[in-house]
Amino acid sequence: MRAMNEIYEQCRNIGLTDSQRAFSSMWGRADSWFSSALARQHDRRISTEALLAFYFSLADVRFSSDPTADQVNVISGLKSELWNEIAARVRP
């Protein structure tokens, strides 16, 4: 998995989130989760539960207008990356 701040920036750049609080919510976590993770400045393994919550948040994204090709590509890429990480954790 890529670094969380890289994923955050990518989501912010395409309009999926506008704050660290909203980004935390997409992962099914408390409002301060992402900012706390940044403050710790070391990569902790993200729980499989949080990965699944973010995957389904991305699957449920609805735009007020037709999504751009960039938005579709970013969401598809993130979903693929998340699913690969989840599968690697649960497969024997």
C-alpha positions as CSV (number, residue, x, y, z in Angstrom):
1,M,0.0,0.0,0.0
2,R,1.1,3.5,-0.7
3,A,1.6,6.1,2.0
4,M,-1.7,7.5,3.4
5,N,-0.7,11.1,2.7
6,E,-0.2,10.2,-1.0
7,I,-3.7,8.6,-1.2
8,Y,-5.2,11.7,0.6
9,E,-3.6,14.1,-1.9
10,Q,-4.8,12.1,-4.8
11,C,-8.3,12.0,-3.5
12,R,-8.3,15.7,-2.6
13,N,-6.9,16.6,-6.1
14,I,-9.9,14.9,-7.8
15,G,-12.5,16.3,-5.4
16,L,-13.3,13.2,-3.4
17,T,-12.5,14.9,-0.1
18,D,-11.8,18.4,1.0
19,S,-10.6,17.8,4.5
20,Q,-8.7,15.3,6.7
21,R,-11.8,14.8,8.7
22,A,-13.8,13.8,5.6
23,F,-11.0,11.5,4.5
24,S,-11.0,9.8,7.9
25,S,-14.7,9.2,7.6
26,M,-14.2,7.5,4.2
27,W,-12.1,5.0,6.0
28,G,-14.8,4.4,8.6
29,R,-12.7,6.1,11.3
30,A,-13.0,8.9,13.8
31,D,-12.6,12.5,12.5
32,S,-9.0,12.8,13.9
33,W,-7.8,9.4,12.6
34,F,-5.9,10.7,9.5
35,S,-4.4,13.7,11.2
36,S,-3.2,11.5,14.1
37,A,-1.6,9.1,11.7
38,L,0.3,12.0,10.0
39,A,1.4,13.3,13.4
40,R,2.9,9.9,14.3
41,Q,5.0,10.1,11.1
42,H,5.5,6.4,10.8
43,D,3.7,3.9,8.7
44,R,1.4,1.7,10.7
45,R,-0.4,-1.1,9.1
46,I,-3.9,0.0,8.3
47,S,-6.5,-2.5,9.5
48,T,-8.3,-4.7,7.0
49,E,-11.5,-3.3,8.4
50,A,-10.5,0.2,7.4
51,L,-9.3,-0.9,4.0
52,L,-12.7,-2.5,3.4
53,A,-14.5,0.7,4.6
54,F,-12.5,2.8,2.2
55,Y,-13.0,0.4,-0.7
56,F,-16.8,0.6,-0.2
57,S,-16.7,4.3,0.2
58,L,-15.0,4.5,-3.2
59,A,-17.6,2.1,-4.6
60,D,-20.4,4.4,-3.3
61,V,-19.0,7.7,-4.7
62,R,-21.6,9.7,-6.5
63,F,-20.7,12.9,-8.3
64,S,-23.1,15.8,-8.8
65,S,-22.2,15.7,-12.5
66,D,-20.6,13.2,-14.8
67,P,-17.2,12.2,-13.4
68,T,-14.1,13.1,-15.4
69,A,-11.8,10.5,-16.9
70,D,-9.3,11.4,-14.2
71,Q,-11.7,10.8,-11.4
72,V,-12.8,7.5,-12.8
73,N,-9.2,6.4,-13.3
74,V,-8.1,7.4,-9.8
75,I,-11.1,5.6,-8.2
76,S,-10.6,2.5,-10.3
77,G,-6.9,2.5,-9.5
78,L,-7.4,2.9,-5.8
79,K,-10.1,0.2,-5.7
80,S,-7.8,-2.2,-7.4
81,E,-4.9,-1.3,-5.1
82,L,-7.1,-1.8,-2.0
83,W,-8.6,-5.0,-3.2
84,N,-5.2,-6.5,-3.9
85,E,-4.0,-5.5,-0.4
86,I,-7.2,-7.0,1.2
87,A,-6.9,-10.2,-0.9
88,A,-3.2,-10.6,0.1
89,R,-4.2,-10.4,3.8
90,V,-7.0,-12.9,3.7
91,R,-5.7,-15.5,1.3
92,P,-3.8,-18.4,2.8
